[in-house]
Amino acid sequence: LAGFHKLRVFNFAAGPAALPLPVLEQVQAELPDWQGSGMSVMEISHRSKAFIRVAEQAEADLRELLAVPANYKVLFLQGGATGQFAAIPLNLATPGSTVDYINTGSWSTKAIGEAKRFCASVNVAADAGGKYSSVPDETSWQRSADAAYLHYTPNETIGGVAFPFIPEAGAVPLVADCSSCILSGPLDVSRFGLIYAGAQKNIGPSGLVIVIVREDLLGRAQTGTPSIWNYQTMAAEGSMSNTPNTFGWYMAGLVFQWIKAQGGLAAMGRRNRDKAARLYAASTATRWTCAAARS
Ligand SMILES: Cc1ncc(COP(=O)(O)O)c(C=O)c1O
């Protein structure tokens, strides 16, 4: 592994993002012969007992990390977070529904564009107006009285706008694209109707998307919903109505175990606050140095 280590760089990309080295090393070590099977995890049946154990353990670990309440399903789907931009209106709204979105950047904009393909009335309840440098004041949001859901992006990966609070949605299901913040600290899942996250930032390989959905929101899908994105179908079939992304699921499980070994989400939250503080302190110091150099 010595040569392997030398290749590691400081990867600050938002995604696909750095994965824990111990996880990569474990994957590397067990790739040709996974658990004495004489095969890699990618070569065994997703319906084999051995893989089902991996899948169930990964779900159990994620539930433990996020303290997911019992009345939520956890789905391991495909098509990334972008697939969910379509799956959410298809599953939670009718073609005639009104749906509410908060636009704080490019990913919210894409989610809104996709929702317009499946719902007659997409109400942008708040829009930072193309500047996308702050969260519009919650009291100024123009929400619909009858929205099927309220969608927002807690952390806008490109512009960098992060919500310092969870919106108060009342009886309307709150839907969050947590692609770039999931597992970065504790999260009160019970405040949400649905949380989704593309895996490639904080969980594992791209393509895999995790959906955590409250059970009462299942069974409402529009007739044209593809079955691989029908939450009720996928919940009933353990996310295996087709062949899941077995490698992604396995790696996600290893990352969940790694996070648990680090002390869970409270520890991750502390670590991330510390990293952010150091980064902002360094950027402030750099600004002072540049200003001093200019003067
Ligand atoms: C907040 C957010 N939403 C959605 C996406 C799109 O995810 P995917 O590429 O998995 O479709 C990204 C970026 O990858 C993102 O950062």
The ligand as an SDF file (V2000), in Angstrom:
LIG
                    3D

 16 16  0  0  0  0  0  0  0  0999 V2000
  -27.0320   19.9550   -3.8350 C   0  0  0  0  0  0  0  0  0  0  0  0
  -26.9060   19.0680   -5.0420 C   0  0  0  0  0  0  0  0  0  0  0  0
  -28.0350   18.5650   -5.5830 N   0  0  0  0  0  0  0  0  0  0  0  0
  -27.9790   17.7680   -6.6580 C   0  0  0  0  0  0  0  0  0  0  0  0
  -26.7900   17.4360   -7.2610 C   0  0  0  0  0  0  0  0  0  0  0  0
  -26.7930   16.5350   -8.4700 C   0  0  0  0  0  0  0  0  0  0  0  0
  -26.4540   15.2640   -8.0760 O   0  0  0  0  0  0  0  0  0  0  0  0
  -26.2160   14.0660   -9.1420 P   0  0  0  0  0  0  0  0  0  0  0  0
  -25.0370   14.4660   -9.9520 O   0  0  0  0  0  0  0  0  0  0  0  0
  -26.0010   12.8980   -8.2410 O   0  0  0  0  0  0  0  0  0  0  0  0
  -27.4500   13.9470   -9.9530 O   0  0  0  0  0  0  0  0  0  0  0  0
  -25.5880   17.9430   -6.7320 C   0  0  0  0  0  0  0  0  0  0  0  0
  -24.2540   17.6420   -7.2940 C   0  0  0  0  0  0  0  0  0  0  0  0
  -23.7820   16.6440   -7.5580 O   0  0  0  0  0  0  0  0  0  0  0  0
  -25.6620   18.7810   -5.5930 C   0  0  0  0  0  0  0  0  0  0  0  0
  -24.5500   19.2980   -5.0660 O   0  0  0  0  0  0  0  0  0  0  0  0
  1  2  1  0
  2  3  1  0
  2 15  2  0
  3  4  2  0
  4  5  1  0
  5  6  1  0
  5 12  2  0
  6  7  1  0
  7  8  1  0
  8  9  2  0
  8 10  1  0
  8 11  1  0
 12 13  1  0
 12 15  1  0
 13 14  2  0
 15 16  1  0
M  END
$$$$
